[in-house]
């Protein structure tokens, strides 16, 4: 790593997972235009999130990071954003009510457009084309025009992120997130599920508590914490030119912030210690996440701490483990123990999705909900046995009634997948499965 950092220094390092843009002049023109547009988020908001994550790091709060596998240009609507927010709020309420701990809510939203791929190309019927890399790069249709990387999509991603952020701020500040609305967050198809019935019991308890508080003169109108929520955005910082274009020097602190989102994370495929993604993100002051899969070593983890958080600031770095239910017992304890012994402060979060993906007989990618729950529980058990704090979860979900992951209380099978399989990339939990997972996490925390 170089000692002198600037937003462009990443270009001196090997950068994986970057599209093959056909016209550098067009790309540079679009990036210049984005660099002159207003930031999507502000440095002060990122600092506030870092302070909240410091509480998670210290065992005083939980992290709930959730949202789409990959956002779509074709599904931008108020209803879609509202329903996604609904299920995240439901999960947060279930966790807080059951554990008495505040929940830091971070969405995979307003910027989660780019996807890493295991291969740069895809072949169908002897035709080889570039892989789909998310709507920020190209399209899903299998033809040369759709799969050609288009720099104008970067600007489209900026505009959709801006519109999504505006709506999120309206929902979370304008009364939708008021605790008096807890019953209205329960969508009909969720309400009819076992998780929905369990949620209704919590909502009834909250309603009764609010009635008591109101009788004592405490209302949501006078106490903003009852009326609104803090909600933050995050995405994988994959396309470094786009991230650089949205990096700004904060006039108050003099520090650099990537203003495309409050929190950025580095994926399992791009966490090379001598790579461009690590080089870029080490220099911005946002809270950062880093995915750790089964190939991560203790040396990797310690070195990542030293590079990404050399000042050992609590809340700066979150390790998001994505091991798989069958290997987590063999891989995670050593990583957690080594970081614990090194005295580097990190938030530990469990991604129980990516290590449990398989292809069903139908040819559709899916995940078994029992594996998701199993890895989550093992994550909490391991931390409890070591004496460290299991900070939270990182999941791919949607507020829609999709059939992409099998199992759960609805007992979805492989045969059900095709009914409402709508993801552009990886399978997501539907709203009922997401809420059910939250109750499993709450049970684990109550038993610790």
C-alpha positions in Angstrom: 0.0 0.0 0.0 1.2 3.5 -0.7 1.4 5.9 2.2 0.0 8.8 0.2 -3.7 8.3 -0.7 -5.9 10.3 -3.0 -9.3 9.4 -4.6 -7.5 8.3 -7.8 -4.6 6.3 -6.3 -6.6 3.1 -6.7 -5.8 3.2 -10.4 -2.2 2.2 -9.6 -3.4 -1.2 -8.3 -5.0 -4.2 -10.0 -8.8 -3.8 -10.0 -10.9 -6.9 -10.3 -14.5 -7.1 -11.4 -14.4 -3.9 -13.5 -16.5 -3.9 -16.7 -15.0 -3.8 -20.2 -16.3 -0.3 -21.1 -16.2 0.0 -24.9 -15.5 3.8 -25.0 -13.2 5.3 -22.5 -14.0 8.9 -23.6 -17.7 8.3 -23.1 -17.0 6.7 -19.7 -14.8 9.6 -18.6 -17.4 12.1 -19.7 -20.1 10.4 -17.6 -17.9 10.1 -14.6 -17.0 13.8 -14.8 -20.7 14.7 -15.0 -21.4 12.6 -11.9 -18.4 14.2 -10.0 -20.1 17.6 -10.4 -23.5 16.5 -9.2 -24.6 16.8 -5.5 -23.5 14.1 -3.1 -26.1 11.4 -2.4 -25.4 11.3 1.3 -23.5 13.6 3.6 -20.3 13.2 5.6 -22.1 14.0 8.9 -24.6 11.2 8.3 -21.7 8.7 7.7 -20.1 9.9 11.0 -23.3 9.3 12.9 -23.6 5.8 11.5 -20.0 5.1 12.5 -20.8 6.2 16.1 -23.9 3.9 16.1 -21.8 1.0 14.8 -19.3 1.7 17.6 -22.1 0.8 20.0 -22.6 -2.4 18.1 -18.9 -3.1 18.4 -19.1 -2.6 22.2 -22.0 -5.0 22.5 -24.6 -2.2 23.2 -26.6 -2.5 20.0 -27.4 -4.8 17.0 -26.8 -4.3 13.3 -29.5 -5.2 10.8 -28.2 -4.8 7.2 -30.7 -5.9 4.6 -32.1 -5.4 1.2 -32.1 -6.5 -2.4 -29.5 -8.7 -4.0 -29.3 -6.3 -6.9 -31.6 -3.3 -7.4 -33.4 -3.0 -10.7 -34.0 0.0 -13.0 -37.4 -1.5 -13.8 -38.7 -1.8 -10.3 -38.4 1.8 -9.0 -41.7 2.6 -7.3 -42.9 4.0 -4.1 -44.7 0.8 -3.3 -41.6 -1.3 -3.8 -39.4 0.9 -1.6 -42.1 1.2 1.0 -42.6 -2.6 1.2 -38.9 -3.2 1.5 -38.7 -0.7 4.3 -41.7 -2.3 6.0 -40.1 -5.6 6.4 -36.8 -4.1 7.7 -38.7 -2.1 10.2 -40.7 -5.2 11.3 -37.4 -7.1 11.8 -35.9 -4.2 13.8 -39.0 -4.0 16.0 -39.0 -7.7 16.6 -35.3 -7.6 17.6 -35.6 -4.5 19.9 -38.8 -5.7 21.6 -37.4 -9.1 22.2 -33.9 -8.1 23.4 -34.2 -4.5 24.7 -31.3 -3.5 22.4 -31.4 -0.7 19.8 -31.0 -1.8 16.2 -28.9 0.1 13.7 -30.8 -0.2 10.4 -28.7 -0.2 7.2 -30.3 -1.0 3.9 -28.8 -2.6 0.8 -30.6 0.1 -1.2 -30.1 3.3 -3.1 -27.0 2.1 -4.8 -26.8 -1.7 -4.8 -26.8 -2.0 -8.6 -23.4 -3.7 -9.4 -22.8 -7.4 -9.0 -19.5 -9.3 -9.1 -19.4 -12.4 -11.3 -17.5 -15.6 -11.2 -16.9 -15.4 -14.9 -16.6 -12.4 -17.2 -18.6 -14.1 -19.9 -21.7 -16.4 -20.2 -22.4 -19.0 -22.8 -25.7 -20.1 -24.1 -26.2 -22.4 -27.2 -22.6 -21.8 -28.2 -23.0 -18.0 -28.0 -20.6 -16.3 -25.6 -21.5 -12.8 -24.3 -20.4 -10.6 -21.4 -21.9 -11.6 -18.1 -24.7 -9.5 -16.6 -23.1 -7.2 -14.0 -26.1 -5.4 -12.7 -28.2 -2.6 -14.2 -25.5 -0.1 -13.5 -23.5 -1.8 -16.3 -25.7 -3.8 -18.7 -29.0 -5.7 -18.9 -30.2 -9.2 -18.3 -31.4 -10.0 -21.9 -29.0 -12.4 -23.7 -28.0 -10.4 -26.7 -25.0 -8.4 -27.7 -26.6 -5.0 -27.3 -28.1 -5.7 -23.8 -24.8 -7.2 -22.5 -22.6 -4.3 -23.8 -21.4 -2.1 -20.9 -23.1 1.3 -21.2 -21.6 4.2 -19.2 -24.9 6.1 -19.4 -26.2 3.5 -16.9 -23.9 5.0 -14.3 -25.9 8.2 -14.5 -29.1 6.3 -14.4 -28.0 4.6 -11.2 -27.1 7.9 -9.6 -30.6 9.3 -10.5 -32.4 6.2 -9.2 -30.3 6.3 -6.0 -31.2 9.9 -5.5 -35.0 9.3 -6.0 -34.9 6.3 -3.6 -33.1 8.2 -0.9 -35.6 11.0 -1.1 -38.4 8.6 -0.6 -36.7 6.8 2.2 -36.1 10.0 4.0 -39.8 10.9 3.5 -40.9 7.5 4.9 -38.6 7.5 7.9 -39.1 11.1 8.9 -42.7 11.8 7.8 -44.7 9.5 10.1 -44.6 6.2 8.3 -42.0 4.9 10.8 -44.0 6.1 13.8 -44.4 3.3 16.3 -48.1 3.8 16.3 -48.0 2.4 12.8 -46.5 -1.0 13.8 -49.7 -2.8 12.8 -49.9 -1.2 9.4 -46.4 -2.6 8.5 -47.8 -6.2 8.6 -48.7 -6.9 5.0 -51.6 -9.3 4.4 -49.6 -12.2 3.1 -47.2 -11.9 6.1 -50.1 -11.5 8.6 -51.5 -14.8 7.6 -48.2 -16.6 8.3 -46.9 -17.9 11.7 -44.3 -15.1 11.7 -47.0 -12.5 11.1 -49.1 -13.8 14.0 -46.0 -13.7 16.3 -45.4 -10.1 15.0 -49.0 -9.2 15.8 -48.4 -10.1 19.4 -45.4 -7.7 19.5 -47.4 -5.0 17.8 -50.2 -5.4 20.3 -47.7 -5.1 23.1 -46.2 -1.9 21.7 -49.6 -0.4 21.1 -50.5 -1.1 24.7 -47.2 0.4 25.9 -47.7 3.5 23.8 -51.3 3.9 25.2 -49.8 3.8 28.8 -47.1 6.3 27.8 -49.7 8.6 26.2 -51.7 8.5 29.4 -48.6 9.6 31.2 -48.1 12.5 28.8 -45.5 10.9 26.6 -46.4 11.1 22.9 -44.6 10.5 19.6 -45.3 14.1 18.7 -43.1 15.2 21.6 -40.5 12.5 21.4 -39.0 12.1 17.9 -37.5 8.6 18.7 -41.1 7.3 18.7 -42.0 9.1 15.5 -39.1 8.5 13.2 -36.1 6.2 12.6 -32.5 6.6 11.5 -32.1 4.6 8.3 -28.8 4.3 6.4 -27.8 3.1 3.0 -25.0 0.8 1.9 -23.8 -1.1 -1.2 -20.8 -3.1 -2.4 -18.3 -0.5 -3.6 -17.5 -2.5 -6.8 -17.2 0.0 -9.7 -14.4 2.2 -8.5 -14.7 4.9 -11.1 -18.3 5.6 -10.0 -17.2 5.5 -6.3 -14.4 7.9 -7.0 -16.7 10.3 -8.9 -18.9 10.5 -5.7 -16.0 11.0 -3.3 -16.0 14.4 -1.7 -13.7 16.3 0.7 -15.7 17.2 3.8 -15.5 20.9 4.5 -15.9 20.4 8.3 -13.3 17.7 8.9 -11.1 17.9 5.9 -11.5 14.1 5.4 -12.6 12.3 2.3 -16.0 10.6 2.2 -17.5 8.4 -0.5 -20.9 10.1 -0.7 -22.6 7.3 -2.8 -23.7 5.7 0.5 -23.3 5.9 4.2 -21.5 2.5 4.4 -19.6 0.7 1.7 -18.4 -2.9 1.8 -15.8 -4.9 0.0 -16.8 -8.2 -1.4 -15.3 -11.7 -1.1 -14.0 -11.5 -4.6 -12.3 -8.0 -4.3 -10.7 -8.0 -0.9 -7.2 -8.7 -2.2 -4.7 -6.9 0.2 -2.8 -5.5 -2.8 -5.9 -4.7 -4.8 -7.6 -1.5 -5.9 -10.7 -1.9 -3.8 -8.7 -2.0 -0.6 -6.6 0.9 -1.7 -9.6 3.1 -2.5 -11.7 2.3 0.6 -8.8 2.6 3.1 -8.7 6.4 2.3 -12.4 7.3 2.8 -13.8 7.8 6.3 -17.1 6.0 5.9 -17.8 3.0 8.0 -16.7 0.0 6.0 -17.7 -3.6 5.7 -15.6 -6.5 4.3 -17.0 -9.9 3.4 -15.0 -12.9 4.7 -15.7 -16.3 3.1 -14.3 -19.8 3.8 -11.0 -18.9 2.1 -10.2 -16.1 4.5 -7.2 -16.7 6.8 -6.4 -15.2 10.2 -3.5 -13.4 8.5 -6.0 -11.9 6.0 -8.3 -10.7 8.8 -5.6 -9.1 10.8 -4.0 -7.4 7.8 -7.4 -6.1 6.7 -7.8 -4.5 10.2 -4.4 -2.9 9.9 -5.0 -1.4 6.5 -8.7 -0.4 6.8 -8.7 0.7 10.4 -5.1 1.5 11.5 -6.3 3.9 14.2 -8.5 1.1 15.7 -11.7 3.2 15.7 -14.7 1.2 16.9 -17.5 1.3 14.3 -15.1 1.8 11.4 -14.9 -1.8 10.3 -17.4 -4.6 10.1 -16.5 -8.1 9.1 -19.4 -9.8 7.4 -18.8 -13.5 7.4 -20.3 -15.7 4.7 -19.2 -19.2 5.4 -22.0 -21.6 4.7 -23.8 -23.6 7.4 -21.7 -26.7 6.7 -18.3 -25.0 7.3 -18.9 -22.1 9.7 -17.9 -24.3 12.7 -14.6 -25.1 11.1 -13.7 -21.6 9.9 -15.2 -18.8 12.0 -13.8 -19.6 15.5 -10.2 -19.2 14.5 -10.9 -15.9 12.7 -12.9 -14.4 15.6 -10.3 -15.6 18.1 -7.4 -14.1 16.2 -9.0 -10.7 15.8 -10.0 -10.7 19.4 -6.4 -11.5 20.5 -5.2 -8.7 18.2 -7.3 -6.1 20.1 -8.6 -4.7 16.8 -12.2 -3.5 17.3 -14.6 -4.9 14.7 -18.3 -5.4 14.3 -19.1 -9.0 13.5 -22.1 -9.6 11.2 -23.4 -12.9 9.7 -24.3 -13.1 6.0 -26.1 -16.5 6.1 -27.2 -16.2 2.4 -24.2 -16.5 0.1 -22.6 -19.6 1.5 -25.8 -21.6 1.2 -26.7 -21.2 -2.5 -27.4 -24.2 -4.7 -29.1 -24.9 -8.0 -32.5 -26.7 -7.8 -33.5 -29.4 -10.3 -35.5 -26.7 -12.1 -32.2 -24.9 -12.9 -33.1 -21.9 -10.6 -30.6 -20.8 -7.9 -32.1 -21.0 -4.4 -31.3 -21.2 -0.7 -32.8 -23.4 1.9 -34.2 -21.4 4.8 -33.2 -24.0 7.3 -29.5 -23.5 6.2 -29.9 -19.8 6.6 -31.2 -20.2 10.1 -28.6 -22.9 10.9 -25.7 -20.7 9.9 -27.1 -17.7 11.8 -27.5 -19.8 15.0 -24.1 -21.2 14.7 -22.7 -17.7 14.2 -24.2 -16.7 17.5 -23.2 -19.9 19.3 -19.6 -19.4 18.2 -19.4 -15.9 19.4 -21.0 -16.8 22.7 -18.5 -19.6 23.3 -15.5 -17.3 22.6 -17.0 -14.4 24.6 -17.3 -12.0 21.7 -20.3 -10.0 20.6 -22.2 -11.3 17.6 -23.2 -7.9 16.2 -25.9 -8.7 13.8 -27.0 -10.0 10.4 -26.6 -9.1 6.7 -29.4 -10.6 4.5 -30.8 -10.4 1.0 -34.5 -9.8 1.2 -37.5 -8.2 -0.5 -40.8 -7.0 0.8 -42.6 -8.8 -2.0 -44.3 -12.2 -1.8 -41.6 -14.0 -3.9 -40.8 -17.7 -4.0 -37.0 -17.7 -4.3 -35.8 -19.5 -1.1 -37.3 -22.8 -0.1 -38.4 -23.7 3.3 -39.6 -21.5 6.1 -43.0 -21.7 7.9 -44.7 -21.6 4.4 -42.7 -24.7 3.6 -41.9 -23.6 0.0 -40.4 -26.4 -2.1 -38.3 -26.5 -5.2 -41.6 -27.0 -7.2 -42.8 -23.6 -5.8 -39.8 -21.6 -7.0 -41.2 -20.8 -10.4 -44.4 -19.3 -9.0 -42.9 -15.9 -8.2 -39.2 -16.1 -9.0 -38.3 -12.4 -9.7 -34.7 -11.8 -8.7 -32.2 -10.6 -11.3 -29.4 -12.5 -9.6 -29.4 -14.3 -6.3 -32.5 -15.6 -4.4 -33.9 -13.4 -1.6 -35.9 -14.1 1.5 -39.5 -13.0 1.2 -41.1 -10.8 3.8 -42.5 -13.7 5.9 -39.2 -15.6 5.8 -37.3 -12.4 6.8 -39.5 -11.8 9.8 -39.2 -15.4 10.8 -35.4 -15.1 10.7 -35.6 -12.1 13.0 -37.4 -14.1 15.6 -34.7 -16.8 15.4 -32.1 -14.1 16.0 -34.0 -12.7 18.9 -34.3 -16.2 20.4 -30.5 -16.7 20.1 -29.9 -13.4 21.8 -32.3 -14.1 24.7 -30.5 -17.3 25.4 -27.1 -15.7 25.6 
